[in-house]
Amino acid sequence: MKKEKLNEYLKSIEGETLRKPEFTTLSGRTVQPLYTNADLDGRDLDASVGLPGEFPFTRGVYPTMYRGRFWTMRQYSGFSTAAESNKRYKYLLTQGQTGLSVAFDLPTQIGYDSDDPLAAGEVGKVGVAIDSLADMETLFDGLPLDKISTSMTINSTAAVILAMYLAIAEKQGVPFSAVRGTVQNDLLKEYIARGTYIYPPLPSMRLVTDIIAYCKDAAPKFNTISISGYHIREAGSTATQELAFTFANAIEYVNYAQERGLGVDAIAPRLSFFFNAHNNVLEEIAKFRAARRLWAGIMRERFGAQKEESLLLRFHTQTAGCMLTAQQPEVNIVRVCLQAFAAVAGGTQSLHTNSYDEALALPTEASAKIALRTQQVIAYESGIADAVDPFAGSYLIERWTDDIVREVQAYLKKIDDLGGALKAIQAGFQQKEIQESAYRYQKETERKERVVVGVNQFQEKEERELPLLRIPPEVEADQKARTAAVRARRDNAAAAARLAELKAAAAGDANLVPPILAAVKAYATIGEISNALRDVFGEYRDTHLL
């Protein structure tokens, strides 16, 4: 469009009555009334954006994307006991789910057994309780690990849960080399946004790197880390901050791995990412496209990666839990559908859709099925999966993709100047940035500058009660009894010996996965293993909490 024509249009709408004085995205990005080729700064889109499956992978990491096969529909699930969660996994698989994703309860995440006093009231509440290998045996009963791919959202105790998973594979006769899946294992974001840390940062980074190093040879098909922007966004970050802080963490992990003598091309193909799909559909599509371009550039330019697979950003997406409302929860079905659409339009490899009742409780079987059906409707009925990168060429999408790339690069420069992600975290930089962003959004909502349907507008005086999944109190008592039974029937001398060996290894510099695996096989509990490491590493206390 000629500049004169554009100026004529902009002049013609001056003085028009608008429904609000300013248009911005959830991240505070200004939305212009119109985007034209002038917003592309004269660049040749075909030359700069490229083709799917080619550097810089803006348009997708694979040439055919969903024309070859759909993304993995991996519903995040886990609650109550291992037996109950096992039933839910089998149900979802019969309904068309194509991968497992395990949610663990809070005690499991922070290394406490169900009968620890600090676990009281939390057993089985936000995920499944796993105390020992016996629970893991029940969790995966009848689920062949050579045929399924499992994602496990676990961080501080990631090495223990991974060891249990490998022990189950061994019991099934599946070689470690055939095991597929992902362990989150992203400790840095715990210090930034989520808080399920146990140990100080340096021992945590050792554990992260031990898992990467061990699986490189022992379980080469297993993704050893899922570097997570999801929780950063849930804490209130902008779209740009989500990518910037995630990639800063990823850079730190690669640096640590290289210091351990691991070549970038040996580990990069097993690095995976986990992002949030938020409400602003257009901004999210641009974010995902920018993310691929950024990561390819980081790996090639910063680390000198040579293999093409080292440059590919492979990521799982989950719809935004922070945008679910307890008011009029059925409306969340619409929100989740839009968020999932954005993830698919942006080219995700794997997707979880939240259930509409999750602002109130863990999902019921019925609400979980609707969430899965949402993905299936998008896949089979919307047509969005039939063309690769269908929004490419949109003036708005391409401009925002470029803008996000530049904004993330500016943040990475700031974090580099602070000495890298870990030092920036210790200085409270990322935490402060997220807090300011979350505060701004909250004030906009309170002032009704940003409408949240059912919350600050279109409210209902009386809310209809929904059938919710409630975890009965006897679940905790039963889980305690099962854990006590494991301790009673195991070889306690062998368990104690393996724990002593683990402490000795932690005091040195050996890779800790093998002694953790040995302790797991002796039916040492997750609390006992975590306490052995606590004795050596200590515990972390956040000094940046407001």
C-alpha positions in Angstrom: 0.0 0.0 0.0 1.3 3.4 -0.9 2.2 5.7 2.0 -0.2 8.4 0.7 -3.1 6.0 0.7 -2.3 4.8 4.2 -2.1 8.3 5.5 -5.4 9.1 3.9 -7.0 6.1 5.6 -5.5 7.1 9.0 -6.7 10.6 8.6 -10.2 9.4 7.7 -10.6 7.6 11.0 -9.4 10.4 13.2 -12.2 11.5 15.5 -14.2 8.3 15.0 -15.8 7.1 18.2 -14.0 4.1 19.5 -15.1 1.6 22.1 -11.9 2.3 24.2 -9.1 4.9 24.0 -6.3 2.4 23.7 -6.0 -1.1 22.2 -3.3 -3.4 23.6 -2.8 -7.1 23.9 -2.6 -9.0 27.3 1.1 -8.4 27.2 0.7 -4.6 26.7 1.5 -4.6 23.0 -0.1 -1.7 21.2 -2.5 -2.9 18.4 -2.5 -0.5 15.4 -5.8 0.0 13.6 -4.3 -1.4 10.4 -1.2 -3.3 9.3 0.2 -3.0 5.8 3.4 -4.0 3.9 4.9 -0.8 5.3 5.1 -2.6 8.7 7.4 -5.2 7.2 10.2 -2.5 6.8 10.6 -3.4 3.1 11.9 -6.9 3.6 11.2 -9.8 1.3 9.0 -12.2 3.3 9.8 -15.2 1.2 13.6 -14.7 1.7 13.5 -13.8 5.4 10.8 -16.1 6.7 11.8 -19.1 4.6 10.0 -22.4 4.2 8.8 -24.9 6.8 11.5 -27.3 7.7 14.3 -24.9 6.8 16.3 -22.4 8.8 15.2 -20.3 10.7 12.2 -22.6 11.0 9.8 -19.7 11.6 7.1 -21.5 9.6 7.6 -24.9 11.3 10.3 -27.4 12.2 9.0 -30.0 9.7 8.2 -29.5 6.0 4.7 -30.9 6.1 3.8 -30.3 9.8 0.2 -31.6 10.5 -0.3 -32.8 6.9 1.9 -35.7 7.9 0.4 -36.4 11.3 -1.3 -34.4 14.0 0.3 -33.0 17.1 0.5 -35.4 20.1 -2.7 -35.0 22.2 -1.2 -35.4 25.6 -3.7 -34.7 28.4 -2.0 -33.8 31.7 -3.6 -36.1 34.3 -3.0 -37.6 37.7 -4.8 -37.5 41.0 -5.4 -39.4 44.2 -3.7 -42.8 44.1 -1.6 -44.6 41.5 -4.5 -47.0 40.9 -7.0 -44.2 40.3 -4.7 -42.4 37.9 -3.9 -45.6 36.0 -7.7 -46.0 35.4 -7.9 -42.4 34.1 -4.9 -42.9 31.7 -6.5 -46.0 30.3 -9.8 -44.2 29.8 -8.2 -41.3 28.0 -6.2 -43.6 25.7 -9.5 -45.3 24.8 -10.9 -41.8 24.0 -8.2 -41.0 21.5 -5.4 -39.5 23.6 -2.1 -40.2 22.0 0.4 -39.7 24.8 0.5 -39.7 28.6 1.3 -36.7 30.8 1.7 -37.3 34.5 0.7 -34.8 37.2 2.3 -35.5 40.7 1.0 -34.3 44.0 2.8 -31.6 45.9 4.6 -33.9 48.4 6.0 -35.9 45.5 7.2 -32.8 43.8 9.1 -31.5 46.8 10.5 -34.8 48.1 8.2 -35.8 51.0 6.6 -39.1 51.6 2.9 -39.2 52.1 3.3 -40.1 55.8 5.6 -37.1 56.4 3.9 -34.5 58.7 4.7 -31.8 56.1 2.6 -33.7 53.6 -0.5 -33.6 55.7 -3.6 -32.5 53.7 -1.8 -32.5 50.3 -1.6 -36.2 49.5 -3.1 -36.9 46.1 -4.7 -33.4 45.8 -3.0 -31.8 42.8 -1.7 -35.0 41.3 -0.9 -38.6 42.0 1.0 -39.6 45.1 4.2 -41.5 44.4 6.2 -42.6 47.4 8.1 -45.6 46.0 8.7 -47.9 43.1 5.6 -49.9 44.2 3.4 -46.9 43.4 5.1 -46.4 40.0 4.4 -50.1 39.3 0.7 -49.5 39.9 0.7 -46.3 38.0 1.9 -47.9 34.8 0.3 -51.3 35.2 -0.9 -52.5 31.8 0.8 -49.6 30.0 3.6 -50.9 27.8 6.5 -48.4 27.9 7.8 -49.6 24.5 4.6 -48.4 22.9 3.7 -45.2 24.7 5.5 -41.8 25.3 5.1 -40.3 28.7 5.7 -36.8 29.8 6.3 -36.3 33.6 5.9 -32.8 35.1 8.5 -33.1 37.9 11.5 -31.0 38.7 13.3 -31.2 42.1 12.7 -34.9 42.3 13.0 -35.5 38.6 16.0 -37.8 38.9 14.0 -40.0 41.3 10.9 -40.2 39.2 13.0 -40.8 36.0 14.8 -43.7 37.9 11.5 -45.2 38.8 10.3 -45.0 35.2 13.4 -46.7 34.0 13.1 -49.4 36.6 9.5 -50.0 35.4 10.8 -50.3 31.8 13.4 -52.8 33.0 10.7 -54.9 34.8 8.7 -54.9 31.5 11.7 -56.0 29.6 12.0 -52.8 27.7 15.6 -51.6 27.1 16.4 -48.1 28.3 17.4 -47.2 24.7 13.7 -47.8 23.6 12.1 -45.6 26.3 10.4 -42.5 25.0 9.1 -39.5 26.9 10.0 -36.3 28.7 10.9 -35.4 32.2 10.5 -31.6 32.9 13.7 -31.3 35.0 13.7 -27.5 34.7 14.9 -26.2 38.1 15.7 -22.6 37.1 12.1 -21.7 36.4 11.2 -23.0 39.9 13.3 -20.2 41.4 11.7 -17.7 39.0 8.0 -18.6 39.1 6.8 -21.9 40.6 8.5 -22.6 43.9 8.7 -26.4 44.0 12.5 -26.3 44.6 14.3 -28.3 47.3 18.0 -27.7 47.0 20.1 -24.5 46.4 20.7 -23.6 42.7 24.1 -25.1 42.2 23.2 -28.7 43.4 20.0 -28.4 41.4 22.0 -27.6 38.3 24.2 -30.6 39.0 21.1 -32.8 39.1 19.7 -31.4 35.9 23.0 -31.9 34.1 23.4 -35.4 35.6 20.1 -36.4 34.0 21.1 -34.9 30.6 24.5 -36.7 30.8 23.1 -40.0 31.8 20.3 -40.2 29.3 22.5 -39.1 26.4 24.0 -42.6 26.3 21.6 -44.8 28.4 18.2 -43.5 27.1 18.9 -41.5 23.9 15.3 -41.3 22.9 14.2 -39.7 26.1 13.9 -35.9 26.3 15.9 -35.0 29.4 14.5 -31.6 30.0 11.4 -29.6 29.1 12.5 -26.0 29.5 9.3 -24.3 30.7 7.9 -20.9 29.9 4.5 -22.1 30.9 4.8 -21.4 34.6 6.6 -18.1 33.9 3.5 -17.0 32.0 1.2 -18.4 34.7 3.0 -16.2 37.2 2.0 -13.1 35.2 4.7 -12.5 32.6 4.2 -11.1 29.2 4.5 -13.2 26.0 8.0 -11.7 25.4 9.1 -12.4 29.0 7.9 -15.9 28.7 10.2 -16.6 25.7 13.1 -14.5 27.0 13.3 -16.0 30.4 12.8 -19.5 29.1 15.6 -19.2 26.5 17.9 -17.6 29.1 17.4 -20.7 31.2 18.0 -22.9 28.2 21.3 -21.1 27.5 22.3 -21.7 31.1 21.6 -25.4 30.9 23.6 -25.7 27.7 26.5 -23.8 29.2 26.5 -26.2 32.2 26.3 -29.2 30.0 29.3 -27.9 27.9 31.3 -27.4 31.1 30.7 -31.1 31.8 32.2 -31.9 28.5 29.0 -32.6 26.6 29.0 -31.3 23.0 26.1 -29.1 22.0 25.1 -31.4 19.1 25.2 -34.4 21.4 22.5 -32.9 23.8 20.5 -30.3 21.9 18.3 -32.7 19.9 16.9 -34.0 23.2 16.1 -30.6 24.6 12.4 -29.8 24.5 10.3 -26.8 25.6 7.0 -26.2 27.2 5.0 -23.0 26.5 1.7 -21.4 27.5 -1.2 -20.8 25.1 -2.8 -17.6 26.3 -6.0 -15.7 25.3 -4.8 -13.3 22.6 -4.8 -15.6 19.6 -2.8 -13.4 17.2 -0.1 -12.6 19.7 0.3 -16.3 20.7 0.6 -17.3 17.0 3.3 -14.7 16.6 5.0 -15.8 19.8 5.3 -19.4 18.7 6.7 -18.5 15.3 9.2 -16.1 16.9 10.3 -18.8 19.4 11.4 -21.2 16.6 13.3 -18.4 14.9 15.0 -17.3 18.1 16.0 -20.8 19.2 17.5 -21.7 15.8 19.5 -18.5 15.9 20.7 -19.1 19.5 21.9 -22.6 18.7 23.6 -21.7 15.5 25.1 -18.3 16.4 25.8 -18.6 20.2 26.7 -22.3 20.4 27.8 -23.1 16.9 25.5 -26.1 16.6 26.1 -28.0 13.3 23.3 -30.6 13.2 20.0 -29.5 11.9 18.1 -31.3 14.7 20.0 -29.2 17.2 18.4 -26.1 15.7 14.8 -27.4 16.0 12.5 -26.0 18.7 10.3 -28.9 19.7 7.7 -27.8 22.2 4.6 -28.9 24.1 1.9 -26.4 24.8 -0.7 -26.2 27.6 -3.7 -23.8 27.5 -3.5 -21.1 30.1 -4.6 -22.3 33.6 -4.3 -18.7 34.9 -7.1 -17.6 32.5 -9.6 -20.1 33.7 -12.3 -18.6 35.9 -14.3 -20.0 38.8 -17.2 -17.9 37.8 -19.3 -19.3 35.0 -16.8 -22.2 34.5 -18.5 -23.5 31.3 -17.2 -20.4 29.5 -13.7 -21.8 30.0 -14.5 -24.3 27.2 -14.5 -21.3 24.8 -11.3 -19.9 26.2 -9.5 -23.2 26.0 -10.7 -23.7 22.4 -9.3 -20.4 21.4 -6.0 -21.0 23.2 -5.6 -24.4 21.7 -6.4 -23.0 18.2 -3.5 -20.5 18.7 -1.1 -23.3 19.7 -2.0 -25.4 16.6 -1.9 -22.4 14.3 1.5 -21.6 15.9 2.9 -25.1 15.1 3.1 -26.9 18.5 4.3 -30.6 18.5 2.2 -31.6 21.5 -0.8 -30.1 23.3 -2.8 -30.3 26.6 -6.1 -28.6 26.8 -7.3 -27.7 30.3 -10.7 -28.8 31.6 -13.3 -26.2 32.2 -13.7 -27.0 35.9 -10.0 -26.7 36.8 -10.4 -23.3 38.5 -12.4 -25.2 41.1 -10.9 -28.7 41.3 -9.1 -31.4 39.5 -11.0 -32.3 36.3 -13.8 -34.9 36.4 -13.7 -37.7 33.8 -16.5 -35.8 31.9 -14.7 -32.5 31.8 -11.4 -34.2 30.8 -13.2 -35.8 27.9 -14.5 -32.4 26.7 -11.0 -31.0 26.9 -9.7 -33.8 24.7 -12.6 -33.5 22.3 -11.7 -29.8 21.9 -8.4 -30.9 20.4 -10.0 -33.5 18.2 -12.5 -31.0 16.8 -9.7 -28.6 16.0 -7.7 -31.4 14.4 -10.5 -33.0 12.3 -13.1 -30.3 11.7 -11.5 -26.8 11.7 -9.2 -27.2 8.7 -6.4 -25.3 10.5 -4.2 -28.4 10.4 -4.4 -28.8 6.6 -2.1 -25.9 5.6 1.4 -25.4 7.0 1.7 -22.0 8.9 -1.6 -20.7 7.7 -1.2 -17.2 9.1 2.1 -16.5 7.4 2.1 -13.4 5.3 -0.4 -11.6 7.5 1.1 -8.1 8.0 0.1 -8.2 11.6 1.5 -11.6 12.3 4.8 -11.0 10.5 5.3 -7.6 12.2 4.5 -9.0 15.7 6.8 -12.0 15.0 9.6 -9.6 14.2 8.8 -7.4 17.2 8.8 -10.3 19.7 12.2 -11.6 18.3 13.7 -8.1 18.8 12.2 -7.8 22.3 13.4 -11.2 23.4 16.9 -10.5 22.1 17.0 -7.2 24.1 16.0 -9.2 27.3 18.7 -11.8 26.6 21.2 -9.0 26.3 20.2 -7.7 29.8 20.4 -11.1 31.3 23.9 -11.7 29.7 25.0 -8.4 31.2 23.9 -9.7 34.6 26.1 -12.8 34.2 23.5 -15.2 32.8 20.2 -16.6 34.0 21.3 -18.1 37.3 23.0 -14.8 38.5 20.0 -12.8 37.2 17.7 -15.1 39.3 19.9 -14.7 42.3 19.6 -10.9 41.8 15.8 -11.2 41.5 15.7 -9.7 38.0 13.2 -12.1 36.4 11.0 -12.3 39.5 10.7 -8.5 39.6 9.9 -8.2 35.9 7.1 -10.8 36.2 5.7 -9.2 39.4 5.5 -5.8 37.6 3.7 -7.4 34.6 1.3 -9.3 36.8 0.5 -6.2 38.8 -0.2 -4.1 35.7 -2.6 -6.8 34.4 -4.4 -7.0 37.8 -4.9 -3.3 38.0 -6.2 -3.2 34.4 -8.7 -5.9 35.3 -9.8 -4.1 38.5 -10.3 -0.8 36.5 -12.3 -2.8 33.9 -9.9 -1.7 31.2 -9.6 -5.4 30.4 -12.8 -7.4 30.4 -12.9 -10.9 31.9 -16.3 -12.3 31.0 -18.2 -13.4 34.1 -15.6 -11.8 36.5 -15.7 -8.0 36.0 -18.5 -7.9 33.4 -21.5 -10.1 32.5 -21.6 -11.5 36.0 -24.4 -13.7 37.3 -25.8 -13.3 40.7 -26.2 -17.0 41.4 -23.6 -19.5 40.2 -24.8 -23.0 39.3 -23.1 -25.7 41.2 -21.0 -28.2 39.2 -20.2 -31.8 39.9 -16.6 -31.6 41.0 -13.9 -34.2 41.7 -13.2 -34.3 45.4 -10.3 -36.3 46.9 -11.7 -38.0 50.0 -9.7 -37.9 53.2 -9.3 -41.6 53.3 -7.0 -41.4 50.2 -4.2 -40.0 52.4 -4.7 -42.7 55.1 -4.7 -45.5 52.5 -1.5 -44.1 50.8 0.3 -43.9 54.2 -0.6 -47.5 54.8 0.7 -48.6 51.4 4.0 -46.8 52.0 4.3 -48.4 55.5 3.7 -51.8 53.9 6.5 -51.2 51.4 8.9 -50.4 54.2 7.8 -53.5 56.1 8.4 -55.9 53.3 11.5 -54.5 51.6 15.1 -55.4 52.5 15.7 -52.5 54.8 19.4 -53.2 55.1 19.7 -53.0 51.4 17.7 -49.8 51.2 19.8 -48.2 53.9 23.0 -49.3 52.1 21.9 -47.7 48.8 21.0 -44.5 50.6 24.4 -44.3 52.2 26.0 -44.9 48.8 23.9 -42.0 47.4 25.0 -39.6 50.1 28.6 -40.5 49.5 28.2 -40.0 45.7 26.5 -36.6 46.4 29.4 -35.5 48.5 31.7 -36.2 45.5 31.2 -35.4 41.9 29.9 -38.7 40.4 26.7 -38.7 38.3 23.9 -39.2 40.7 21.4 -41.0 38.5 23.0 -44.5 38.9 23.0 -44.4 42.7 19.4 -43.0 42.7 18.4 -45.8 40.4 19.9 -48.3 42.7 18.1 -46.8 45.7 14.8 -46.8 43.8 15.2 -50.5 43.0 15.8 -51.2 46.7 12.4 -49.5 47.3 13.8 -46.6 49.1 11.1 -43.9 49.1 11.2 -40.6 47.4 11.3 -38.9 50.8 14.3 -41.0 52.0 16.2 -40.3 48.8 15.4 -36.6 48.9 16.5 -36.4 52.6 19.8 -38.2 51.8 20.5 -35.4 49.3 19.2 -32.7 51.7 21.8 -33.9 54.2 24.5 -33.1 51.7 23.1 -30.2 49.7 20.9 -28.4 52.2 17.7 -26.6 51.3 17.0 -23.4 49.5 15.3 -20.4 51.0 14.1 -17.6 48.6 15.3 -14.2 49.7 13.3 -12.3 47.0 9.8 -13.1 48.1 7.7 -9.9 48.6 
